[in-house]
């Protein structure tokens, strides 16, 4: 049954029939029990998301202590337990001596088809018997509402089963629900929604109360409606973390998935620069850190930074090695994009005690195979993961561009470095931008490549330049032979563009201001010869001079 279906179409408004005996075939009797003394309802102090979350946690802890039956069918002549007199239609019993103080969350009951606990704490199966044992707690008051069973049944599988279970009680005119005082407002809002498809509630805490009531009574359309309203409200880190926890708190998790996705996007955007907000991100719970690490838009130097940060977070939150290995192996390790880490850092992964050795070996081996693939195959693998949860082959927006490095020891120490730049990355360099590669090493010294948009030596036009720099500063002296090359056709090898030798001292750089010998407009033209499938392929060879 489609829980979004309502008689007359999805936009029908039956508000005129709500609690009107002329348009109703049953009476819903709502018994309201007191809340726990240490809980707070929305109307009594639960004014923020933090209060609501703390209150929710207390309610979860008390769920197992609640032994009352939530729903039962009652013959019109039957007297309630706990010595509460029956009421006439439209007349509510009021207990003037007690007021609701807090909220207790109860688990949904499937219209009497599930078992619950009796007053002695023992499990009892009710099987739709109208003589079910009731909770022995005091009933504060009783509300009666005229309802239309077709409208409620069309909106909720819970009420559909309640009214159509084939037992004698399903034919009775009176239906009784038992709730806690803090649930009263949410239930009334929910009933009104089932008639009107709208809510007057606007505060986050009240909407969350209605959402939980809708989950309890299986009104998925109301859950989606509440989720949409919550997404439209300003979000905070506090509320985002609460929304991430909703799928584990409700039965119909799919109905709140858009809200959960919005919370993930909020956290990913807020903590895009994890190094800038390192202290805040380190305090995030597991669901929060997963949301941040799932983003493609992290503003980080390289994936090495992500790896180091994940280890720091895991060691902070999981000091025990066994627990840390478990969370890294099953959750966080899959969010680190190992194929884009440097080879030096991958070597450290193999010896890192925080990872299970077999898991670490598998990750490193997979990463090395990826690095050995052709650029086309790498893009193909990334495209296959475009909609995947774990996007290990999808490149992030790194501050330093990843490179592929091949090292040789004989006949001379040498390394060949491959740097690929997307067309849009090159376009962003105009008019005076720079992009740097990740570091690579030769003879124990760190080097990097940098691509520039420069003015030519006569300052008459912009052009594309490529430079080689050494990381170390100071009095270090290091002599190398170098060569820059590029591919202009998929079927051809790299063509040499510039070569020379240079002795690096003090972190200086050497290169060519106009690598291709053409103006920037020609380099970036639609029919440019320098981009293969939208990618510029560059190569640098470095050899230590003896």
N, C-alpha and C positions, 0 to 999 in steps of 0.2 A: 504494500500500500504506500502511495506517495504521501509523505507527511506534509508536503506543501500544498496538497489539494484542499480546496474548500468549496462548498457548494456555491455554484454560480460563477466560479472563476477566481483566479488569484487576487484580483483587485476588489472583490466583493466586500462591502461593509455591512455587517449585520449588527452594528452597535445598538440599533434600536431594539433588538431582541434580547440584549444582555440583561439578565435578572428581571425579565418581564414574564409573568405567568401566562400571558396570552400567547406567547411564542415559545413556550418551554414545555417539555414533556417529563422533566424530572426535577428533583430538588437536591442540590448538592449541600450536604451538611458538613461544615468545617469545624472540627473541634480543635481548639487552640490550647496547647500545653505551655507551661512556663519554660523559660530557657535556663541554662546553667547560670549561677550567680557570677561566675568569673568571665562570662562572655559579654560582648557588646553588640547590639544590633546596629544597623545603619542609622537608625534614628536616635541612637543613644551612644554617641562617641565614635562610631566607625565612620569618620569623616574623610579619611584618606585611604589611598591604595595600601599604604603600609599597615594601617589599622585593619583593613579588610583581610590582608594576607595573614597577619598574625592571628586574627580571629578565625580565619579559615583553618589554620594549622591546629588551633585548639579544637575546632569542631571535628577535624579528622581524628584527633586523639580520643575524642569522646564518642565517636561513631560506634565503636565496639561495646560501649557501656549501655547504649540505648537498646532496651529490650521490648519496645512497644511495637504494636502492629500499626502500620501506616494507613492502610486502606481496608475497608470492609463494606460489604453490602448489608443493609439493615432493612428488615421488614418494618413497615410503617408503625406497627404496634409495639415493636421491640423497645425495651428500656436500655439505655447505655449503662455500661459498667461504671465503676467509681462513683456510684450514686448520683449521677448527673441526670436530671429529668429531661425528657424529650421536649422539643419545642414545636410550636406551631410554625407553619410556613411564614417566613419573613420576620420572625421574632428571634432575636439572639439572646442567649443567656449571658449575663454580664456578672463577673465576679469583681466587685468593687474593691476587694481587699488586696488583690495581687496585681502587679503590673509586670509585663515582660521585660526582662533585663538583657538577655543575650541570645545568641544563635547557636543551635545545635544542628549539624548537618547529618541527615539520615540517608542511608543508601536507598535507591529506588526499589519499590516493591512492584512486581509485575501483576497487579490487580489480583493479588491473592493466590497467584499460581506458584509463588515461591514460599519457602519456609522462613519462619522468623523465630524469635525467642519468646518464651512465655515469661510470666512475672517471676518465675523461679530461676530464670537464666538458662533453662533447658530448651533445646530446639523442639519446635512443634510445627507440624505440617498442617496447613489449614484447609487446602483443597476446596476453597470457595464455600466453606461451611459458615452459615451466618452466626454460629455460636463461637466464633474465634475468641480467644482470650485477648483482652485489651491491656494496654499499658496501665500500670497501677498509679501513675503520677496524676496529680490534680489537673483537671481541665479548667483553664481560666475562664473561657467563654466559648460560646458556640455561635457560628454564623451560618445562615442559610442563604443560598443563592439559587435562583431559578435558572436552569440550564437546558440547552437543546442538545440531546445526545448525538444527533447526526452531525452538528457543527463540531463538537468536541472530538467525536470519533474520526471525522475526516481530517482533523488537524493533528491528531495524536494517536499513535499505535497503542499507547498506554490505555487511553479511554476507549479505543476501539475494542480492545480485548476485554476491558471491564464491562462493556455493554453487550458483548456478543459471545460470552464464554459458554453459552448454551445451558448454563445452570439456572435454577429457579430464581436465584438472587439477581440475575441480570435483567429480570423482568420487573423488579421492584422499582417503585417510583423514587424512593429515597436512597441516596448514595452518601456514605460518610467517609471523609478524609480526616486524618489526624495529623496536625502539623505543630511546629513550635512557633512561639509568638514572633520571633524574628523572621519567619518565613511568610507571615501573613501578607505583608504589603507586596512581596514578590509574587505570591500566588494570585492575588487579586489582579495585579498588572498582567500576569500571564493569561488569566481567564479573559480579561478584557481584550488582550491581543488576539486571542483565538476568534473573537468576534469581529474586531475592527482592523486587524493587521497593523496597528500602530501602538506606540507606547508614549505616555506622557513623561516618563522618567528620563532624566538627562544626565544625572551625575554618574561618574564611573562606578562607584561602589553600588549604587542602586541597580545599574545595568548588569553588573556582575551577579547580583543577587537574583535578578530575573533570569539571567542566562543559566545559572545553576538550577533554578526551579524548572526552567524549560527542559534542561537535560534530564531532570528527575522524572518529569512527566512526558518525556519523549516528543517534545514539540520542536523539531529540528528547524523549522522556518523561523521560530522566535529566536533560537540560538544564532542563526545567521543574521537576523535583524539586529540583535544586540551586538554581535561581532562587528557589523558594519558601522553602527553608531560609535562603538569604542574606537574603531580605526579612525573615525573622523575627528575624534577628540585629540587634543595635544597629548603626545606620549612622553613619558619620562623613562629613565633607566629602571626605576622602581616598577612602573607599570609594565614595561616591556618584559622584564624578568618574570613577572607574575603571569603574563599572557603565554610565555614560553612553557609554563608549567601546566597550563589548562588542559592540553591533550591527555595528560596523565591523571587529571582530576575528574574528567567527565566520561560518560559512556559513549557519547556521539562525538568523538574527537574530530571527525571530518568536518563537522559544522563550524568548528572554531579554527580550522586550518588557515583560512585567509588572515585571521587576526594574529595567529602565531607567525605566519610568514612576514606580516608587517612589523612585528616585534623584532624578528631577526634582521630585517632590513634597517630598522632604526638603530639597533646596536652596532651593526656593521658600519653604518654611515658615521655614527658618533665616534667610534673608536677606529676609524680608518687608519689613523696614524698611531699604532700601538706603542711606539717608542715615546711619543709625546704624552700619552695617558697611561704610561706603564703601571703606575701604582694603582690606578683605578681598575685597569683590566686585570691585574693580578688578583684583585678581590672578587672578581666575577665568579659565580658558580659555574659548574660544568656546562650547563645548557647555554649560559651566556658566552663563555669562551668558544664554544662550538659555533655559535652564530657569527662571532667575529672572524674566526678562522675560515669559515666557509666562503667568505667574500673574495671575489676576484679583484677588488679595488683597494686592497690594503696598500697604504703608502709606506713601503718598506724598502730598505736598501737591496735586499735579496732574500731568497727563501732560507738562507742560513740564519737570518734574523728571526724568522718564524720558528725554526727548529730550536734555537737557543731560548726563545721566550717560552715555548711550550714546555721545555724541560724545567725551566724556572717555576712556571705555574704548577706543574705536576709535583715537583718536589715540595712546594709550599703547601699544597692541598692534600697530598697523599705521601706523608713522610715514610710510611711503610713500603718497602720495596715491592712486595707482592701486589699490593693494591695499586701501586704506581704502574707496574708493568701491565696490570689488567686494563687500566683506563687508557694507557698509551696504546696498547695492542688492539683494543676493541673500539675505542672512540677517537681519541685525539691523534694517534699516529696516522690515521687515514686522512686527516685534514692537512697534514704537512705534505707539500708537493715536492717530494724527494727528487724527482727527475730534474728539477731546476736548482738544486743545491750544487755547490761547487764540489769537485772531486775531493778536495782536501777535507771538506766537512763530511762527505760521505764515508771517508776512511774512519772518521771519528765515530760515526754511527755504528760501525762494526765492532768497536771496542767499548761502546757505551753500555754500562751495566743497567741502565734504566729500561732498556728494551730487551725483550726475550731474544736470545741469540738467533734462533731460527727466523723469527719475524724480521729482525734487523737484516739478516742475510738476504732474505727475499726482497725487501725494500730496495736495498742497494743494488742487487742484481737487476731488478726491474728498471731502476733508474739508469744504470749503465747501458742497458740494451736500448732504452729510449734515446739516450744521448748519441748512440751510434747510428740511429735511424737517419734517413735523409730528411731534410726540412719538410718536403711534401708529406712524407709518412707521419712526421711529428704533428703536422697540422691536421692530418686525417684522424689520428688518435685523439687529438684534442676535440675535434668536431664531434666524435662519437660520444664524448662525455659532456656535451653541451648542457644536457638536462639532467645529468647524474648528480647524486648527492655528494659523492666523493669525487672531486674533479682533479685527480692527481696529475693529469697531463695538460691541464689548462693553465696557461701562463698568467700570472698576476701582473698588476701595473707596477713593476719593480722600478725603484729609483735607478738601479744599475742593471743594464741589460745583460741577460744570461749569454754566455759564450760556450762554444764547444772547443775543447783543447785536446790536442794530440801531442804527447811528449816523446822525445827520442833522446837516448843517452849516447848512442854511437852512430856514426863515427865522431860526431861532435854533439854536445848538448844543444838541443834544439826543441822548439815547440811551434806548432801550427795552430793558430787561433781562428775560429770561424764566428763571425758576428752577423746576425740577420736583423735588419731593420724594416719594419712595416712602412708602407707608403705614408700612412697617416702620421706615424712617428716622425718621419722626415719632414712632412709638411709643417709640423709644430715647431720645427727648428727655426723657421723664418721669422724675423730677419736676423736675429743674432743669438739663437739658442744653441744649447749643447746637450748631448746625451752621452753618458759614460757607461762603459761595460763593467761587468764584474771583474774582480781581480783574477789574474792568473800568474803562475810563477815559472821562473827559469833560473836555475842555479841558485835557488834559495832567495831570489829577489822577486818582489811583487811588481807586476806591470798592469796596465789597463789601456784600453782603446777609447778614444773620444771622437765623436762625429760632430762637426760644427757647420753652421751656416756663416760664411765669412764674406767680407768684401775682398775682391781680388786685389793684387798688389797695386794696381793703378786706381783702385776704388771706383771703378766704373760700373761694376755689377756684382750681385751676390752669387756665391757658388758653394758647392759642397766640399768640405774638407775632412780629412781623416788624420788623426794624430796618435802617437804612441807615447805613453808617459810611464814614469817609474814612481811607485808609491813612496819609497823611502826618501826622507829629507835629511839634509845635513851633508856630511863630507863623504858619503858613500860614492864610489866611482865604479861604473859598470859599463863595459864596452860590448856592443852587439851589432851584428849585421841584421838588417830588417828589410822586408819586402811587403808592399801592399798590393793586393790583387782583388779583382771583382769578376762576377759572372754577368754576362749580358744576354745569354741565350740558354734555355734549359738543357740543350744537348751539348753545349760546349763546356770546356774546363774553365777554371779561373784564368783570367788574363792579367798579367803583371801591369800595374799602373805606376808604381814608383818604388825604387829601392835605394838603399844607402847604408851607411854605417854611422854610429853615433856613440859617444861616451857619455853616459848619464851621470850627472852629479846634482845633488841637492833637489831631487824631485822634478827636474825639468822634463819637457816633452819635445818630441820631434815629429814632423809630418809634412803634409802637403795641403796648402790652402785650397787648391782647386784640383781635386783628385781626378775628375773626368775631363777637365779642360773645357767645360761648357758653362754658360750662365745658369743660374738657378732655375729660371723659367723653362729652359730646355731640359734640364735635369728632371723637373717635376711635370713636364708636359704629359698630356693624355696618351700620346704615342711614344712615351719615353722608352729608350732601349735599355734602361738601367734597372727596371723593376720586372721581376719574373713572377707572375701571378700575384702582383702587389707587394713583393718582398725584394729588398735590396740585399744581395749576398756579398759580404766582404770577407777577405782573408788576410791575415798577417802572419808572416813567418819570421821568427826571431832565432838567431843563432849566436851563441857566445863566441866572441872573438878571442883568439889566443895570441 
